[in-house]
């Protein structure tokens, strides 16, 4: 089977030749693996890792970690190594020891005093920024024989709202200033709807899935209450997903943390793949999660990156992977991956163990 065939069969709950897999790692980990494997580029690492997915957000530099760099637009350099995107959100690289993240250092609407001032802010229009005409050619070079399952980020509505407004300010808007919250959400939703429609229209069927990235959970529960999700986000995401599926694409929904309280909502609005399954944060056994979901949804991820991959032995990791494939794959709809991008604190021997278990 090709990777694309394997993933599509998994999503349909049909037999596959081996578990479908998605290898994900931070750039510094890719660099370490390139040196270790003596290969020239990240694509060679993905081939070695037997990854069935190709995420254009990182391969074609179209997104990832909040960026949308390609197809006719580049970050503005605001000086001092700070990058500014077309929302006016500024980010800086922050080193954490062995690696780095791009953290927000400026929220353009953080100090806005009420809706009247926010109305003066110019929200971006994707039609004036992007040209996705080159997308089929870019995918064609990567995926000459339709070998891989191709996805691209399309929406990050909740995260983008607080990135523009500031997380504390946006939380207060949701609770105490419904008009302001609605305005910010609606303007950003219109951006993502048009942005994704443009991608899919230009893609001509070469994109298999659209990613929705909304970190609605944390280690202990929801970032916002289920009622607030249903009030402000659910129906917008339902319309968004309906549009995606009208193009024949699948829906990949990412949320870190414990989002069990809205699991049924996500199934109801048409999510096809749920990622990344932080089972420790969810405080749920893999088998129980699989039984709740049944064959209504494909589960993606689940391998603990916080403790197991950092401190565990290869034998312990093999045992955990066997259990995940058995329990999360009970209904035939499991895609093997980690519960987060691999970090620099994961030993090479443990990464090699992960790859060896893609069978």
HELIX and SHEET records of a PDB file:
HELIX    1   1 UNK A    3  UNK A   11  1                                   9    
HELIX    2   2 UNK A   27  UNK A   37  1                                  11    
HELIX    3   3 UNK A   42  UNK A   48  1                                   7    
HELIX    4   4 UNK A   56  UNK A   59  1                                   4    
HELIX    5   5 UNK A  115  UNK A  118  1                                   4    
HELIX    6   6 UNK A  126  UNK A  128  5                                   3    
HELIX    7   7 UNK A  135  UNK A  142  1                                   8    
HELIX    8   8 UNK A  157  UNK A  165  1                                   9    
HELIX    9   9 UNK A  167  UNK A  176  1                                  10    
HELIX   10  10 UNK A  178  UNK A  203  1                                  26    
HELIX   11  11 UNK A  226  UNK A  229  1                                   4    
HELIX   12  12 UNK A  230  UNK A  234  3                                   5    
HELIX   13  13 UNK A  235  UNK A  246  1                                  12    
HELIX   14  14 UNK A  260  UNK A  262  5                                   3    
HELIX   15  15 UNK A  263  UNK A  269  1                                   7    
HELIX   16  16 UNK A  279  UNK A  282  1                                   4    
HELIX   17  17 UNK A  286  UNK A  293  1                                   8    
HELIX   18  18 UNK A  308  UNK A  311  1                                   4    
HELIX   19  19 UNK A  314  UNK A  327  1                                  14    
HELIX   20  20 UNK A  348  UNK A  356  1                                   9    
SHEET    1   A 8 UNK A  20  UNK A  21  0                                        
SHEET    2   A 8 UNK A 334  UNK A 338  1                                        
SHEET    3   A 8 UNK A 298  UNK A 303  1                                        
SHEET    4   A 8 UNK A 273  UNK A 276  1                                        
SHEET    5   A 8 UNK A 250  UNK A 254  1                                        
SHEET    6   A 8 UNK A 209  UNK A 213  1                                        
SHEET    7   A 8 UNK A 149  UNK A 155  1                                        
SHEET    8   A 8 UNK A  53  UNK A  55  1                                        
SHEET    1   B 4 UNK A  76  UNK A  79  0                                        
SHEET    2   B 4 UNK A  82  UNK A  84 -1                                        
SHEET    3   B 4 UNK A  90  UNK A  95 -1                                        
SHEET    4   B 4 UNK A 100  UNK A 106 -1                                        
END                                                                             
